[in-house]
Amino acid sequence: MDQQTEPALHGGSFGIPKLEFIAIAAAMMALNALAIDIMLPGLQQIGASLGVEDENHRQFVISAYFAGLAFALLAYGPASDRFGRRAPMFFGIGVYVIAALLAGFATDFTTLLVLRFIQGIGAASTRVIAVSMVRDRFGGRAMAEIMSLIFMVFMVIPVVAPSIGQLVMLFAEWHWIFYCMAGIAFAIGCWAFLRLPETLAPQNRRPIDLGSVAKAFAIVLTNRLSLFYTLASTIVFGALFGFINSAQQVYVGIYGLGVWFPVIFAVVAGMMAVSSFLNSRLVGRFGMRRLSHSALIGFIVVSAIWFVWSLFGTVPVVGFVILFAAAMFQFGWIGSNFNAISMEPLGHIAGTAAAVQGSAAG
């Protein structure tokens, strides 16, 4: 299964340069990271402004977004397999933009959480459809290479988004974080609308009746290769998201980094971008399994060292950053390769497969 697969469509017949396709797909996926990371520097101010007394409850702004994302993923898959990739994608981006704009006007925490949930529903389209569009065009190691490049560009957002959020907080109130989020999403949506063609071949469109949808889900869930690599991705992504959910408290509350928080966060996230680029160069030579399995072992070893060290007290900030950067470097080889392997046998139902796998991992 870990064999080179040629692209389903070549750049010349596709009507858009390969690099631009990668950039648009990465930008769409990056909207998810943007919705999380740009907010991290402002969580304390948001909580204070909306009367959130328990600092742990500020994280619900992120949790509500993830809940909406997971809730909607399964719906976008069958919809994109029936109506094509473009229509559901632009619907989702529209929901994302409107929810972000309205969140900027929220006057209580409950309203903000509801709007963040709705924003996650919109963002789910970009996550499902970006992966589906890549699978429409590429398979095997070729898909792993493309996904690595997408992850590399995608990781620019965790690098710059906290800095953007910090910059906004220096000159304006937290509401403007949401306005910036909406503006960036609108710009990406316009770019995709003008340049990105439909990738789903007409013969691969599936009806959206209950029986057909149930059959597609059954195919995904009963494919052992897809199922177990998806479960492995879920565990690793869970570790990553668990930290992101509390990053502001760890960096600012425990280590007192203050305004340096976005800088340190960017350095760590940058390691994943570096490893994603290296993966795109190496996967054709060494294969998806060898790289990802080796990285998973490295991830476990680094995490174990981290855990044991923490048993003896708070890990010094330098040690913490080094270990976290090492873990993120390994993650860069795990994510794109596991994703490509799990999608390989399911190209004919790529939308549903991406939805199921994304829901499990997210």
DASUL-V450748 format. One record per residue. N is the residue number from 1. RES is the residue in one small letter. SS is DSSP state (hx for helix, st for strand, lp for the rest). PSI is psi in radians with two decimals (* if undefined). D_CENTER is the distance of its C-alpha to the mean C-alpha in Angstrom with 1 decimal. Layout:
BEGIN
N,RES,SS,PSI,D_CENTER + N,RES,SS,PSI,D_CENTER
END
This chain:
BEGIN
1,m,lp,-0.44,25.1 + 2,d,lp,1.13,23.9 + 3,q,lp,2.73,25.7 + 4,q,st,2.25,25.1 + 5,t,st,2.30,24.5 + 6,e,lp,2.71,25.3 + 7,p,lp,2.52,23.3 + 8,a,lp,-0.58,24.1 + 9,l,lp,2.53,24.9 + 10,h,lp,2.71,26.0 + 11,g,hx,-0.66,25.3 + 12,g,hx,-0.70,28.7 + 13,s,hx,-0.21,28.7 + 14,f,hx,-0.46,25.2 + 15,g,lp,0.14,26.3 + 16,i,lp,2.40,23.6 + 17,p,lp,2.56,23.3 + 18,k,hx,-0.77,20.8 + 19,l,hx,-0.62,19.5 + 20,e,hx,-0.65,19.0 + 21,f,hx,-0.80,17.2 + 22,i,hx,-0.76,14.7 + 23,a,hx,-0.74,14.5 + 24,i,hx,-0.78,14.0 + 25,a,hx,-0.73,11.3 + 26,a,hx,-0.72,9.4 + 27,a,hx,-0.70,10.5 + 28,m,hx,-0.80,9.4 + 29,m,hx,-0.55,5.7 + 30,a,hx,-0.33,6.5 + 31,l,hx,-0.53,8.0 + 32,n,hx,-0.82,5.4 + 33,a,hx,-0.65,5.9 + 34,l,hx,-0.76,9.4 + 35,a,hx,-0.33,10.2 + 36,i,hx,-0.95,9.9 + 37,d,hx,-0.53,11.2 + 38,i,lp,-0.35,13.9 + 39,m,lp,-0.35,15.4 + 40,l,hx,-0.77,16.0 + 41,p,hx,-0.30,19.3 + 42,g,hx,0.05,20.6 + 43,l,hx,-0.71,20.2 + 44,q,hx,-0.76,23.8 + 45,q,hx,-0.66,25.2 + 46,i,hx,-0.80,23.5 + 47,g,hx,-0.76,25.0 + 48,a,hx,-0.71,28.4 + 49,s,hx,-0.61,28.5 + 50,l,lp,0.20,27.8 + 51,g,lp,0.60,30.0 + 52,v,lp,1.91,27.5 + 53,e,lp,-0.72,29.9 + 54,d,lp,2.07,27.8 + 55,e,hx,-0.43,25.3 + 56,n,hx,-0.40,23.2 + 57,h,hx,-0.31,22.9 + 58,r,hx,-0.55,21.1 + 59,q,hx,-0.28,17.9 + 60,f,hx,-0.39,18.2 + 61,v,hx,-0.61,16.8 + 62,i,hx,-0.75,13.3 + 63,s,hx,-0.69,14.3 + 64,a,hx,-0.67,15.5 + 65,y,hx,-0.82,12.3 + 66,f,hx,-0.64,10.5 + 67,a,hx,-0.78,13.8 + 68,g,hx,-0.69,13.8 + 69,l,hx,-0.89,10.4 + 70,a,hx,-0.63,11.8 + 71,f,hx,-0.68,15.1 + 72,a,hx,-0.30,14.5 + 73,l,hx,-0.77,12.3 + 74,l,hx,-0.42,15.6 + 75,a,hx,-0.65,17.5 + 76,y,hx,-0.51,15.6 + 77,g,hx,-1.08,16.0 + 78,p,hx,-0.60,19.8 + 79,a,hx,-0.72,20.0 + 80,s,hx,-0.47,18.4 + 81,d,hx,-0.37,20.7 + 82,r,hx,-0.86,23.6 + 83,f,hx,-0.01,23.3 + 84,g,lp,3.06,21.2 + 85,r,hx,-0.57,17.8 + 86,r,hx,-0.87,18.9 + 87,a,hx,-0.89,20.4 + 88,p,hx,-0.58,17.7 + 89,m,hx,-0.82,15.1 + 90,f,hx,-0.52,17.6 + 91,f,hx,-0.83,18.5 + 92,g,hx,-0.74,15.0 + 93,i,hx,-0.66,14.7 + 94,g,hx,-0.77,18.3 + 95,v,hx,-0.74,17.5 + 96,y,hx,-0.85,14.7 + 97,v,hx,-0.82,17.3 + 98,i,hx,-0.76,20.2 + 99,a,hx,-0.69,18.7 + 100,a,hx,-0.74,17.7 + 101,l,hx,-0.81,21.2 + 102,l,hx,-0.59,22.9 + 103,a,hx,-0.54,21.1 + 104,g,lp,-0.31,22.8 + 105,f,lp,0.05,26.1 + 106,a,lp,2.38,25.5 + 107,t,lp,-0.03,28.6 + 108,d,lp,2.77,27.7 + 109,f,hx,-0.64,24.9 + 110,t,hx,-0.80,25.0 + 111,t,hx,-0.73,24.5 + 112,l,hx,-0.74,21.6 + 113,l,hx,-0.69,19.9 + 114,v,hx,-0.77,20.7 + 115,l,hx,-0.61,19.3 + 116,r,hx,-0.64,16.0 + 117,f,hx,-0.78,16.0 + 118,i,hx,-0.69,16.9 + 119,q,hx,-0.70,14.2 + 120,g,hx,-0.64,11.6 + 121,i,hx,-0.74,13.7 + 122,g,hx,-0.74,13.5 + 123,a,hx,-0.44,9.7 + 124,a,hx,-0.55,9.6 + 125,s,hx,-0.73,11.5 + 126,t,hx,-0.65,9.3 + 127,r,hx,-0.81,6.6 + 128,v,hx,-0.81,9.9 + 129,i,hx,-0.57,12.0 + 130,a,hx,-0.81,10.3 + 131,v,hx,-0.70,10.4 + 132,s,hx,-0.74,13.8 + 133,m,hx,-0.65,15.2 + 134,v,hx,-0.77,14.6 + 135,r,hx,-0.52,16.4 + 136,d,hx,-0.56,19.0 + 137,r,hx,-0.50,20.0 + 138,f,lp,2.76,19.4 + 139,g,st,2.86,19.9 + 140,g,hx,-2.41,20.5 + 141,r,hx,-0.52,20.4 + 142,a,hx,-0.72,20.0 + 143,m,hx,-0.72,16.6 + 144,a,hx,-0.70,15.6 + 145,e,hx,-0.81,16.9 + 146,i,hx,-0.76,15.1 + 147,m,hx,-0.58,11.7 + 148,s,hx,-0.75,12.7 + 149,l,hx,-0.64,13.6 + 150,i,hx,-0.77,10.5 + 151,f,hx,-0.63,8.6 + 152,m,hx,-0.83,11.7 + 153,v,hx,-0.72,11.5 + 154,f,hx,-0.66,7.9 + 155,m,hx,-0.13,9.1 + 156,v,hx,-0.56,11.9 + 157,i,hx,-0.87,10.3 + 158,p,hx,-0.44,10.4 + 159,v,hx,-0.76,13.8 + 160,v,hx,-0.45,15.2 + 161,a,hx,-0.81,13.7 + 162,p,hx,-0.59,15.7 + 163,s,hx,-0.67,18.7 + 164,i,hx,-0.79,18.5 + 165,g,hx,-0.72,18.5 + 166,q,hx,-0.68,21.3 + 167,l,hx,-0.74,23.2 + 168,v,hx,-0.75,23.0 + 169,m,hx,-0.38,24.4 + 170,l,hx,-0.49,27.2 + 171,f,hx,-0.18,28.5 + 172,a,lp,3.10,27.5 + 173,e,lp,2.97,26.6 + 174,w,lp,-0.41,23.2 + 175,h,hx,-0.59,23.4 + 176,w,hx,-0.31,22.8 + 177,i,hx,-0.73,19.2 + 178,f,hx,-0.62,18.5 + 179,y,hx,-0.72,20.7 + 180,c,hx,-0.74,18.9 + 181,m,hx,-0.79,15.6 + 182,a,hx,-0.71,17.4 + 183,g,hx,-0.75,19.1 + 184,i,hx,-0.75,16.2 + 185,a,hx,-0.69,14.6 + 186,f,hx,-0.74,18.1 + 187,a,hx,-0.75,18.7 + 188,i,hx,-0.70,15.6 + 189,g,hx,-0.72,16.8 + 190,c,hx,-0.74,20.3 + 191,w,hx,-0.84,19.4 + 192,a,hx,-0.68,17.8 + 193,f,hx,-0.70,20.8 + 194,l,hx,-0.50,23.3 + 195,r,hx,-0.44,22.0 + 196,l,lp,2.02,19.8 + 197,p,lp,2.97,22.1 + 198,e,lp,2.37,21.7 + 199,t,lp,-0.27,20.7 + 200,l,lp,2.08,21.8 + 201,a,lp,2.46,25.4 + 202,p,hx,-0.64,27.9 + 203,q,hx,-0.26,29.2 + 204,n,hx,0.00,25.8 + 205,r,lp,2.42,25.5 + 206,r,lp,2.55,26.1 + 207,p,lp,2.79,27.9 + 208,i,lp,0.34,26.2 + 209,d,lp,2.83,29.1 + 210,l,hx,-0.76,28.6 + 211,g,hx,-0.75,30.1 + 212,s,hx,-0.72,27.9 + 213,v,hx,-0.76,24.7 + 214,a,hx,-0.68,25.9 + 215,k,hx,-0.72,26.9 + 216,a,hx,-0.77,23.5 + 217,f,hx,-0.67,21.8 + 218,a,hx,-0.69,24.7 + 219,i,hx,-0.76,24.1 + 220,v,hx,-0.80,20.5 + 221,l,hx,-0.32,21.6 + 222,t,hx,-0.03,24.7 + 223,n,lp,1.96,23.5 + 224,r,hx,-0.73,23.7 + 225,l,hx,-0.84,21.8 + 226,s,hx,-0.77,18.7 + 227,l,hx,-0.86,19.2 + 228,f,hx,-0.56,19.7 + 229,y,hx,-0.56,16.9 + 230,t,hx,-0.75,14.5 + 231,l,hx,-0.69,16.3 + 232,a,hx,-0.74,16.0 + 233,s,hx,-0.66,12.3 + 234,t,hx,-0.77,12.3 + 235,i,hx,-0.78,14.7 + 236,v,hx,-0.77,13.0 + 237,f,hx,-0.62,9.6 + 238,g,hx,-0.71,12.1 + 239,a,hx,-0.73,13.8 + 240,l,hx,-0.87,10.9 + 241,f,hx,-0.56,10.0 + 242,g,hx,-0.67,13.8 + 243,f,hx,-0.77,14.4 + 244,i,hx,-0.65,12.1 + 245,n,hx,-0.47,13.8 + 246,s,hx,0.26,17.1 + 247,a,hx,-0.74,16.6 + 248,q,hx,-0.69,18.8 + 249,q,hx,-0.68,21.5 + 250,v,hx,-0.92,21.5 + 251,y,hx,-0.71,21.7 + 252,v,hx,-0.80,23.9 + 253,g,hx,-0.75,25.7 + 254,i,hx,-0.81,26.5 + 255,y,lp,-0.12,26.7 + 256,g,lp,0.68,27.7 + 257,l,lp,-0.36,25.8 + 258,g,hx,-2.19,25.9 + 259,v,hx,-0.21,25.0 + 260,w,hx,-0.13,24.1 + 261,f,hx,-0.86,21.0 + 262,p,hx,-0.58,18.7 + 263,v,hx,-0.86,20.5 + 264,i,hx,-0.71,20.0 + 265,f,hx,-0.72,16.4 + 266,a,hx,-0.71,16.0 + 267,v,hx,-0.79,18.2 + 268,v,hx,-0.81,16.2 + 269,a,hx,-0.57,12.8 + 270,g,hx,-0.50,15.0 + 271,m,hx,-0.59,16.0 + 272,m,hx,-0.63,12.7 + 273,a,hx,-0.73,13.1 + 274,v,hx,-0.80,16.6 + 275,s,hx,-0.59,16.1 + 276,s,hx,-0.73,13.7 + 277,f,hx,-0.77,16.6 + 278,l,hx,-0.67,19.2 + 279,n,hx,-0.71,17.6 + 280,s,hx,-0.50,17.9 + 281,r,hx,-0.50,21.5 + 282,l,hx,-0.39,22.4 + 283,v,hx,-0.59,20.9 + 284,g,hx,-0.49,23.6 + 285,r,hx,-0.77,26.2 + 286,f,hx,-0.32,25.3 + 287,g,lp,2.73,23.1 + 288,m,hx,-0.76,19.8 + 289,r,hx,-0.83,21.5 + 290,r,hx,-0.78,23.5 + 291,l,hx,-0.83,20.7 + 292,s,hx,-0.67,18.1 + 293,h,hx,-0.70,20.9 + 294,s,hx,-0.73,22.4 + 295,a,hx,-0.64,19.2 + 296,l,hx,-0.71,18.8 + 297,i,hx,-0.77,22.4 + 298,g,hx,-0.69,21.9 + 299,f,hx,-0.75,19.0 + 300,i,hx,-0.74,21.4 + 301,v,hx,-0.82,24.3 + 302,v,hx,-0.77,22.6 + 303,s,hx,-0.64,21.5 + 304,a,hx,-0.76,25.0 + 305,i,hx,-0.76,26.7 + 306,w,hx,-0.82,24.6 + 307,f,hx,-0.85,25.6 + 308,v,hx,-0.74,29.2 + 309,w,hx,-0.71,29.5 + 310,s,hx,-0.37,28.3 + 311,l,lp,-0.36,31.1 + 312,f,lp,0.18,33.6 + 313,g,lp,-3.13,32.3 + 314,t,lp,2.23,29.6 + 315,v,lp,2.28,28.1 + 316,p,lp,2.60,29.1 + 317,v,hx,-0.66,26.5 + 318,v,hx,-0.80,27.0 + 319,g,hx,-0.69,26.6 + 320,f,hx,-0.84,23.5 + 321,v,hx,-0.72,21.8 + 322,i,hx,-0.80,23.0 + 323,l,hx,-0.71,21.9 + 324,f,hx,-0.69,18.4 + 325,a,hx,-0.70,18.1 + 326,a,hx,-0.71,19.6 + 327,a,hx,-0.72,17.1 + 328,m,hx,-0.56,14.1 + 329,f,hx,-0.76,16.1 + 330,q,hx,-0.67,16.4 + 331,f,hx,-0.58,12.8 + 332,g,hx,-0.47,12.3 + 333,w,hx,-0.34,14.8 + 334,i,hx,-0.89,13.7 + 335,g,hx,-1.00,10.1 + 336,s,hx,-0.65,11.1 + 337,n,hx,-0.78,14.6 + 338,f,hx,-0.70,14.1 + 339,n,hx,-0.79,11.9 + 340,a,hx,-0.72,14.7 + 341,i,hx,-0.75,17.4 + 342,s,hx,-0.47,16.4 + 343,m,hx,-0.30,16.2 + 344,e,hx,-0.83,19.4 + 345,p,lp,0.08,22.0 + 346,l,lp,0.51,20.3 + 347,g,hx,-0.51,20.4 + 348,h,hx,-0.26,22.8 + 349,i,hx,0.85,20.5 + 350,a,hx,-0.65,17.2 + 351,g,hx,-0.87,16.0 + 352,t,hx,-0.71,17.1 + 353,a,hx,-0.79,15.9 + 354,a,hx,-0.62,12.2 + 355,a,hx,-0.83,12.7 + 356,v,hx,-0.82,14.4 + 357,q,hx,-0.70,12.2 + 358,g,hx,-0.66,9.0 + 359,s,hx,-0.70,11.4 + 360,a,hx,-0.75,12.7 + 361,a,hx,-0.50,9.7 + 362,g,lp,*,8.3
END
